[in-house]
């Protein structure tokens, strides 16, 4: 009887594996391409779109397996929604499935942002464009405040974690300490806090297991892990070696062509480091990007950084794609290929920055995915991650304060106060907090308000 039951289970499992293969690579490719153009709403909105499509409608993957993968992506540095798409694509269609899924999640946004960045640099001083940006800037400030609220409401569950967030804010705002140091110290605090006060560091976890039933899925709760997704040390070493070779070849080529101190080489090195520090999402790493891109390398100004974030909010794809704007403006400003090829310089810099920002995300999934597939229980956040998440709240609040100062006093504290900007920011905040309006409508409406104000004033 037991052998008969085992045979039936194996038969069902084999049928499900065949069903997964029934979703052709071409079908999956079409979906990932479509997702790249409709993935608005930040990580929460992007994950919701994938859940609705892949778990509820298409039934490509069960909710339990979907959330299990998501929990892993939430632990990683980098854009969790893009990594989740990479994970599911890899699980269904091997390495190229993951590369295509993750790549198409980014490419539409890259092309759109390159176009918008060109318009910004070429026509940003035109009154109509300047008016729209005038209205968008205070809206972006309200969006950052809202982001801090969303992260904080989930993460700061007791006085210990509130203290870590406050200390992180002061460390950046007062002492101007670098973001990597803050992450390291928070992780150490969490490590020892988890040992000696575990009850204070168990909150801030990932997503709970799903309890909704949507019917049988192609990759179901009990579907065996495909052969290509099984963990072996040989495969682990091979994947790591391949990615290291790709990274070394790319950065060595830039160094040979432009020198180690060349703009493109320094962008590659800087954004590799930034990619490894994006715990807590794009808002958390933006202060680090600001410190490097604005203060250290002078690739763009603080106000241009705010404008870039505004453009990033209005395009599909991960918000961290704002780095492609940073690269574009930096390439334009530094004229990497000379004054006669400014646009080519900007496009090349944007592509370089995007490549080095997202390369680690593919590594984390293809390297760690097989190990995660061996643990189909709930992946828990560790105490260090809980502390880091708390510190991220303080860092994001600092970012909001920084934006507010530059938007409300654009000419310094000695200059005039921008009352219209305050009004637009308050209206945007009410729309976000009270009426739960989406980010894109808030940004677009604020841009129109800014345009109207500038037309009236002029």
Buried (B, 14 or more C-beta within 10 A) or exposed (E): EEEEEEEEEEEBBEEBBEBBEEBEBEEBBEBBBEBBBEBBBBBEBBBEBBBEBBBEEBBBBBBBBBBBBBBBBBBBBBBBBBBBBBBBBBBBBBBEBBBBBBBBBBBBBBBBBBEBBBEBBEEBEEEEBBBBBBBBBBBBBBBBBBBBBBBBEEBBBBEBBBBBBBBBBEBBBEEEBBBEEBBBBBBEBBBEBBEEEEEBBBBBBBBEEBEEEEEEBBBBBEBBBBEBBEBEEEBBEEBEEBBEEBBEEBBEEBBEEBEEEBBBBBBBBBBBEBBBBBBBBBBBBBBBBBBBBBEEBEBBBBBBBBBBBBBBBBBBBBBBBBBBBBBBBBBBBBBBBEEEBBBBBBBBBBBBBBBBBBBBBBBBBBBBBBEBBEEBEBBEBBBBBBBBBBBBBBBBBBBBBBBBBBBBBBEEEEEEEBEBBBEBBEBBBEBBEEEEBBBBEBBBBBBEBBBEBBEEEE
